[in-house]
Amino acid sequence: MTETAASRREPVPRGLGRTGPVILSYGFRPFFLAAGCWGVLAMALWIAHVSGLVEVGGTLGGLTWHAHEMLFGYSSAALAGFLLTAVPNWTGRLPVSGTPLLALFLVWFAGRLALFAPDVLRPIWSVLVDAAFLPLLLVICAREVTAGKKWKDLKVLAALFALSAANIAFHYSALTTGDISLPSRLAIAAYCLLIAIIGGRIIPSFTRNWVARNGMTTFPQPHSRFDAVAIGIALASFWTWIFVPEGLVTGAFLSIAGAVHAVRLWRWRGWYAAAERLVLILHLGYGFLVLGFFAAAAAAWGLMDPVSALHVLTVGTIGTMTLAVMTRATRGHTGLPLHAGPLTVTAYSAMAAAALVRPLVAFVPEFYLELVSAAGALWMLAFALFLLEYAPPLLRTRKDLPYKRGKDGG
C-alpha cells in the first residue's frame, strides 16, 4: 500500500469488538463493572461475617479472605480496567478486546470463586487459581509497553510486578504462618505508588483542562524534578514501612513523605477546579494519600492502631482514587458528559465518609462492630450508586473514537 493510500485510511477505532458484545469491546467495561459488583458483594459478605451470620474464606479464615479480596479482588479489577484502557493510550497500540479480554476476565472471576470456598478445590489449588491473574495482566502490559517503546512506563510495570509478588507472598503466608501483614503492606505500598505515579499525570492534566475550558489562566505546576523527588521519597518511606512498620525512623520517613506529597498536591491547585466534582475527587483521593502517610507514621510511633491506619490508605486512598478513575474513564469513553451528576457526587461523598469512619475504631474500639458496619455500608452505597449510574453505559453504550496516543486513560 502506498504512503498516500495509507494516509487516507479511516482511523482505527479504540474498541476492537465493533460487532461483538459491547462489554468486551474495551478493558474498562468488564473490569469496572466487576469491580463495582464485587465492591458491594465482598463488603456485604464481610459485614455478615463479622456479625456472625455467615462464614467466608474456609480454612484460610474470614479476616484473611476480607483483606485479600479488598487488596487483590476488588482493587485488581479496578486496576486492570484502568491499565487495559490507559496503556493503549500511552503506546498508540490497539487495546485488548473480544475473546482475549474475556479469557483474562474469567481468570479474575475464577479467583473470586476459588477463594470464596477454598476448601472445595483444596487451598493450594485455590490460591494457584487466584495467583494467575496479576502475572497475566503484567505480561499483557509489558508486551504493550515494550512494543510501543514507552520506556518511561516501566515504573508502572515495576509496581504491577510488586503487586503480583505481594499476592503470591500473601497466599504463602496465609498457608504457612498465617501472618499476612508484610505482603499486605507490600500490596498497599504498590497501589499507593501507582497512584503517586499515575496521579501525577492525570490529576494536573485534568485540572489544567478544566481550568482552561473555563477561561482561567492559573494552571497546575508542570511536572518537574520535584515530582520525581516526591515519588522517590514515597518509595523510600514505603520500603522502610513494609519491613519495619514500627519505630522512630519509619515514622520520620513517613512524615517527611506526607509533607512532601502535601506540597505536591498543593502545587496542582485543585481549588481552581473545585466546582467540578469529577476533578475535585481526584485531588481528594490524593489528599487521602497524604493523610495515609501521616496515619502510618502515627502507627509507627505507637500513637494509632496500625489496622486503622492501614484503612486510611486502603479505603481512603485506594478506594477513593479507584472510584474517581472509574467514573471519569467511563464517562470519557462512553460519550457521557464530563460532569459529575448527583448520583456520582453522592457516591464520592459516601466513599469519603467510609474512609473517615473506619479509622475511628482506633479511638473508640468499644464500637468496633458499629463503626465497621457503618463504614462498610457507606462503601457499599458508593459502589451501588456507581453501578446504578454506570452499569447501563458499560453494558450498552458504544462510542467509536479515533484511536490516538494520550497521556492518561480517560
PLY file of the C-alpha trace (Angstrom):
ply
format ascii 1.0
element vertex 410
property float x
property float y
property float z
element edge 409
property int vertex1
property int vertex2
end_header
0.00 0.00 0.00
1.39 3.41 -0.88
2.03 6.08 1.73
-0.68 8.27 0.15
-3.24 5.49 0.31
-2.28 4.68 3.89
-2.71 8.29 4.90
-6.31 8.19 3.62
-7.31 5.21 5.77
-10.01 5.64 8.37
-8.74 6.00 11.94
-8.54 2.73 13.86
-11.36 2.64 16.44
-10.50 2.43 20.12
-12.64 -0.64 20.71
-11.94 -3.66 18.54
-15.17 -5.55 19.18
-17.47 -3.46 16.99
-19.77 -6.39 16.15
-19.50 -8.43 19.38
-20.84 -7.69 22.85
-20.20 -4.12 23.92
-18.94 -5.36 27.29
-15.93 -6.97 25.57
-15.03 -4.03 23.33
-12.63 -2.45 25.80
-10.94 -3.47 29.06
-12.56 -0.89 31.30
-16.04 -2.27 30.62
-15.97 -5.76 32.19
-13.44 -4.90 34.88
-15.02 -1.66 36.11
-18.39 -3.40 36.18
-16.89 -6.34 38.08
-15.11 -4.00 40.49
-18.40 -2.29 41.30
-20.26 -5.57 41.79
-17.52 -7.15 43.89
-17.10 -3.95 45.89
-20.70 -4.34 47.06
-20.87 -8.13 47.40
-17.49 -8.71 49.09
-18.16 -6.00 51.66
-21.67 -7.33 52.35
-20.20 -10.78 52.97
-17.55 -9.34 55.29
-20.10 -7.42 57.39
-22.25 -10.54 57.57
-19.17 -12.49 58.67
-18.16 -10.13 61.49
-21.81 -10.09 62.58
-21.69 -13.88 62.92
-24.17 -14.56 60.13
-22.01 -16.34 57.54
-18.58 -17.93 57.24
-16.24 -16.94 54.40
-12.74 -17.97 53.44
-12.89 -21.56 54.68
-9.74 -22.70 56.47
-7.93 -19.55 55.36
-10.16 -17.55 57.69
-12.59 -14.68 57.26
-10.12 -11.88 58.05
-7.60 -13.22 55.55
-10.32 -13.52 52.91
-11.51 -9.95 53.53
-8.01 -8.49 53.35
-7.26 -10.41 50.17
-10.49 -9.60 48.40
-10.14 -5.88 49.05
-6.47 -5.76 48.02
-6.37 -8.34 45.25
-10.01 -8.92 44.33
-11.71 -5.54 44.07
-8.58 -3.44 43.62
-7.01 -5.66 40.96
-10.21 -5.45 38.88
-10.22 -1.65 39.07
-6.52 -1.57 38.22
-6.96 -3.93 35.27
-9.77 -1.83 33.87
-7.62 1.27 34.07
-4.41 -0.24 32.67
-6.14 -2.05 29.79
-7.53 1.34 28.80
-4.58 3.59 29.63
-1.70 1.51 28.25
-3.07 1.57 24.65
-3.43 5.34 25.05
0.19 5.62 26.16
1.63 3.33 23.50
-0.59 4.03 20.48
-1.36 0.32 20.12
-4.74 -1.40 19.90
-6.42 -2.44 23.16
-7.14 -5.99 24.24
-10.73 -6.86 23.37
-13.04 -9.72 22.43
-12.04 -13.28 23.29
-8.63 -12.44 24.85
-10.32 -9.90 27.13
-12.97 -12.46 28.08
-10.28 -15.04 28.90
-8.43 -12.58 31.15
-11.65 -11.62 32.92
-12.56 -15.27 33.51
-9.18 -15.81 35.20
-10.01 -12.96 37.60
-13.52 -14.32 38.17
-12.21 -17.85 38.79
-10.01 -16.45 41.54
-13.03 -14.96 43.29
-14.92 -18.27 43.16
-11.93 -20.33 44.26
-11.14 -18.19 47.32
-14.74 -17.83 48.46
-14.69 -21.54 49.32
-11.02 -22.54 49.04
-11.54 -25.96 50.59
-13.62 -27.14 47.63
-10.52 -27.39 45.41
-8.16 -27.60 48.41
-6.50 -24.33 49.50
-3.29 -24.85 47.49
-5.18 -25.18 44.20
-7.49 -22.30 45.05
-4.62 -19.91 45.67
-2.90 -21.02 42.47
-6.05 -20.17 40.51
-6.14 -16.70 42.06
-2.41 -16.07 41.74
-2.53 -16.40 37.93
-4.37 -13.14 37.23
-1.89 -10.40 38.11
1.07 -12.07 36.32
-1.11 -12.41 33.19
-2.04 -8.72 33.40
1.64 -7.90 33.86
2.61 -9.89 30.74
-0.04 -8.11 28.66
1.01 -4.66 29.85
4.72 -5.46 29.46
4.13 -6.62 25.88
2.37 -3.38 25.02
4.88 -1.11 26.74
7.89 -2.79 25.13
6.25 -2.97 21.69
5.38 0.71 21.94
8.87 1.55 23.29
7.34 3.56 26.13
10.26 3.03 28.48
9.14 5.68 30.96
6.20 3.42 31.80
8.48 0.66 33.08
7.97 2.03 36.60
4.27 1.19 36.24
5.27 -2.36 35.31
7.57 -2.49 38.35
4.64 -1.64 40.63
2.49 -4.26 38.89
5.28 -6.81 39.39
5.37 -5.89 43.10
1.61 -6.48 43.29
1.99 -9.89 41.64
4.74 -10.81 44.11
2.67 -9.48 47.02
-0.28 -11.69 46.07
1.90 -14.78 45.89
3.56 -13.88 49.21
0.12 -13.24 50.73
-1.04 -16.74 49.81
2.21 -18.33 51.01
1.93 -16.55 54.36
-1.75 -17.44 54.71
-0.99 -21.13 54.11
2.06 -21.27 56.40
2.49 -18.77 59.22
-0.90 -17.08 58.91
0.75 -13.66 59.26
-0.30 -11.67 56.18
0.81 -8.27 57.44
4.01 -7.88 55.38
2.56 -8.88 51.98
-0.47 -6.70 52.75
1.80 -3.70 53.34
3.69 -4.52 50.13
0.43 -4.52 48.16
-0.80 -1.29 49.73
2.54 0.37 49.03
2.46 -0.78 45.39
-1.04 0.60 44.86
-0.14 3.89 46.53
3.00 4.25 44.42
0.90 3.64 41.29
-1.43 6.38 42.48
1.55 8.68 43.05
2.96 7.92 39.59
-0.25 7.91 37.54
-1.91 10.56 39.66
0.98 12.84 38.80
-0.08 12.52 35.17
-3.84 12.64 35.25
-4.63 14.96 38.17
-2.76 18.06 36.91
-3.75 17.20 33.32
-7.49 17.02 34.04
-7.25 20.06 36.31
-5.48 22.07 33.63
-8.05 21.05 31.02
-10.96 22.14 33.22
-9.29 25.43 34.17
-8.53 26.21 30.52
-12.08 25.38 29.39
-13.41 27.81 31.95
-11.24 30.70 30.84
-8.83 30.71 33.78
-5.11 31.19 33.46
-3.84 29.85 36.80
-2.71 26.33 35.93
-1.25 23.46 37.97
2.52 23.43 38.26
4.04 21.36 35.43
5.83 18.11 36.12
9.35 18.81 37.32
12.22 17.35 39.29
10.19 17.98 42.44
7.67 15.33 41.35
10.42 12.79 40.73
11.90 13.52 44.15
8.46 13.18 45.77
7.96 9.73 44.23
11.47 8.72 45.31
10.74 9.79 48.89
7.44 7.88 48.83
9.30 4.77 47.61
11.91 5.05 50.36
9.33 5.60 53.10
7.14 2.73 51.92
10.15 0.43 51.63
11.03 1.16 55.26
7.41 0.77 56.35
6.99 -2.59 54.61
9.84 -4.24 56.50
9.98 -2.17 59.70
6.44 -0.84 60.28
7.20 0.46 63.77
9.86 2.77 65.14
11.05 6.37 65.20
12.93 6.18 61.89
9.98 4.69 59.99
7.65 7.32 61.41
10.08 10.07 60.43
10.35 8.78 56.85
6.57 8.57 56.53
6.07 12.05 57.98
8.54 13.54 55.52
6.75 11.76 52.68
3.42 13.10 53.90
4.75 16.67 54.00
6.34 16.42 50.54
3.21 14.99 48.95
1.08 17.63 50.64
3.21 20.21 48.84
2.88 18.24 45.61
-0.92 18.23 45.95
-0.91 21.96 46.68
1.14 22.59 43.51
-1.73 21.11 41.46
-4.10 23.88 42.68
-7.20 21.76 42.85
-9.26 24.54 44.41
-9.49 26.22 41.00
-11.40 23.19 39.68
-13.42 22.58 42.85
-16.66 23.40 41.05
-16.35 20.19 39.02
-16.54 17.23 41.40
-15.24 14.89 38.71
-11.91 16.70 39.03
-12.08 17.59 42.71
-12.45 13.93 43.75
-9.03 13.17 42.23
-7.46 15.78 44.49
-9.40 14.40 47.45
-8.18 10.87 46.71
-4.60 12.11 46.61
-5.28 14.00 49.82
-6.03 10.67 51.49
-2.57 9.51 50.39
-1.13 12.44 52.34
-3.30 11.55 55.35
-2.27 7.92 54.96
1.41 8.78 55.26
0.74 10.65 58.50
-1.56 7.91 59.84
1.09 5.26 59.15
3.65 7.49 60.87
1.37 7.79 63.90
1.02 4.00 63.98
4.80 3.60 63.71
5.17 5.82 66.78
2.51 3.93 68.71
0.00 6.76 68.55
-2.59 4.95 66.44
-3.83 1.43 65.87
-1.91 0.06 62.82
-5.01 -1.56 61.30
-6.95 1.69 61.46
-4.00 3.50 59.89
-4.00 0.93 57.09
-7.61 1.74 56.33
-6.78 5.39 55.69
-4.64 4.12 52.82
-6.96 1.33 51.64
-10.43 2.86 51.93
-9.29 6.48 51.67
-6.53 6.43 49.08
-7.17 3.27 47.06
-10.96 3.25 47.39
-11.48 6.94 46.64
-8.98 7.08 43.79
-10.22 3.93 42.06
-13.83 5.15 42.27
-12.75 8.53 40.91
-10.87 6.99 37.98
-13.65 4.51 37.16
-16.27 7.24 36.96
-14.05 9.62 34.95
-12.84 6.99 32.50
-16.31 5.51 31.99
-17.79 8.92 31.20
-14.93 9.79 28.85
-15.02 6.50 26.94
-18.79 6.12 26.61
-19.56 9.64 25.47
-21.18 10.82 28.70
-20.64 14.48 29.64
-17.52 15.05 31.71
-19.56 16.25 34.64
-20.39 14.53 37.93
-24.15 14.37 38.46
-25.98 13.91 41.78
-25.55 10.11 41.92
-21.84 10.33 41.27
-21.33 13.11 43.80
-23.27 11.09 46.41
-21.08 8.07 45.67
-17.97 10.19 46.19
-19.36 11.52 49.48
-20.17 8.01 50.71
-16.66 6.78 49.92
-15.03 9.75 51.66
-17.27 9.20 54.68
-16.34 5.50 54.80
-12.66 6.46 54.75
-13.18 8.78 57.72
-15.45 6.48 59.74
-13.39 3.25 59.59
-10.23 4.66 61.30
-12.35 5.88 64.23
-12.10 2.33 65.59
-8.60 3.31 66.78
-10.09 5.85 69.16
-13.34 4.13 70.24
-12.60 0.38 69.94
-15.67 -0.48 72.03
-17.76 0.49 69.00
-15.81 -1.76 66.61
-18.77 -3.61 65.12
-20.89 -0.47 64.76
-18.12 1.54 63.07
-17.03 -1.31 60.79
-20.66 -1.87 59.78
-21.22 1.84 59.17
-18.05 2.17 57.09
-18.95 -0.97 55.16
-22.45 0.30 54.48
-21.05 3.59 53.16
-18.59 1.67 50.95
-21.43 -0.44 49.56
-23.56 2.65 48.98
-20.75 4.23 46.96
-20.49 1.24 44.64
-24.22 0.62 44.47
-24.61 4.18 43.19
-21.72 3.62 40.78
-23.50 0.58 39.36
-26.84 2.37 39.19
-25.41 5.15 37.04
-22.62 3.44 35.11
-23.67 -0.17 34.55
-26.01 0.78 31.66
-23.35 2.64 29.61
-20.75 0.00 30.43
-23.06 -2.71 29.12
-24.76 -0.96 26.21
-23.24 2.33 25.06
-20.66 2.03 22.30
-18.55 5.03 21.41
-16.29 4.83 18.35
-13.46 7.33 18.65
-10.35 7.76 16.57
-7.51 5.88 18.21
-4.72 8.20 19.26
-1.98 8.47 21.78
-2.78 10.20 25.02
-1.33 10.97 28.38
-3.88 9.18 30.50
-6.53 6.56 30.49
-9.55 8.74 30.15
0 1
1 2
2 3
3 4
4 5
5 6
6 7
7 8
8 9
9 10
10 11
11 12
12 13
13 14
14 15
15 16
16 17
17 18
18 19
19 20
20 21
21 22
22 23
23 24
24 25
25 26
26 27
27 28
28 29
29 30
30 31
31 32
32 33
33 34
34 35
35 36
36 37
37 38
38 39
39 40
40 41
41 42
42 43
43 44
44 45
45 46
46 47
47 48
48 49
49 50
50 51
51 52
52 53
53 54
54 55
55 56
56 57
57 58
58 59
59 60
60 61
61 62
62 63
63 64
64 65
65 66
66 67
67 68
68 69
69 70
70 71
71 72
72 73
73 74
74 75
75 76
76 77
77 78
78 79
79 80
80 81
81 82
82 83
83 84
84 85
85 86
86 87
87 88
88 89
89 90
90 91
91 92
92 93
93 94
94 95
95 96
96 97
97 98
98 99
99 100
100 101
101 102
102 103
103 104
104 105
105 106
106 107
107 108
108 109
109 110
110 111
111 112
112 113
113 114
114 115
115 116
116 117
117 118
118 119
119 120
120 121
121 122
122 123
123 124
124 125
125 126
126 127
127 128
128 129
129 130
130 131
131 132
132 133
133 134
134 135
135 136
136 137
137 138
138 139
139 140
140 141
141 142
142 143
143 144
144 145
145 146
146 147
147 148
148 149
149 150
150 151
151 152
152 153
153 154
154 155
155 156
156 157
157 158
158 159
159 160
160 161
161 162
162 163
163 164
164 165
165 166
166 167
167 168
168 169
169 170
170 171
171 172
172 173
173 174
174 175
175 176
176 177
177 178
178 179
179 180
180 181
181 182
182 183
183 184
184 185
185 186
186 187
187 188
188 189
189 190
190 191
191 192
192 193
193 194
194 195
195 196
196 197
197 198
198 199
199 200
200 201
201 202
202 203
203 204
204 205
205 206
206 207
207 208
208 209
209 210
210 211
211 212
212 213
213 214
214 215
215 216
216 217
217 218
218 219
219 220
220 221
221 222
222 223
223 224
224 225
225 226
226 227
227 228
228 229
229 230
230 231
231 232
232 233
233 234
234 235
235 236
236 237
237 238
238 239
239 240
240 241
241 242
242 243
243 244
244 245
245 246
246 247
247 248
248 249
249 250
250 251
251 252
252 253
253 254
254 255
255 256
256 257
257 258
258 259
259 260
260 261
261 262
262 263
263 264
264 265
265 266
266 267
267 268
268 269
269 270
270 271
271 272
272 273
273 274
274 275
275 276
276 277
277 278
278 279
279 280
280 281
281 282
282 283
283 284
284 285
285 286
286 287
287 288
288 289
289 290
290 291
291 292
292 293
293 294
294 295
295 296
296 297
297 298
298 299
299 300
300 301
301 302
302 303
303 304
304 305
305 306
306 307
307 308
308 309
309 310
310 311
311 312
312 313
313 314
314 315
315 316
316 317
317 318
318 319
319 320
320 321
321 322
322 323
323 324
324 325
325 326
326 327
327 328
328 329
329 330
330 331
331 332
332 333
333 334
334 335
335 336
336 337
337 338
338 339
339 340
340 341
341 342
342 343
343 344
344 345
345 346
346 347
347 348
348 349
349 350
350 351
351 352
352 353
353 354
354 355
355 356
356 357
357 358
358 359
359 360
360 361
361 362
362 363
363 364
364 365
365 366
366 367
367 368
368 369
369 370
370 371
371 372
372 373
373 374
374 375
375 376
376 377
377 378
378 379
379 380
380 381
381 382
382 383
383 384
384 385
385 386
386 387
387 388
388 389
389 390
390 391
391 392
392 393
393 394
394 395
395 396
396 397
397 398
398 399
399 400
400 401
401 402
402 403
403 404
404 405
405 406
406 407
407 408
408 409
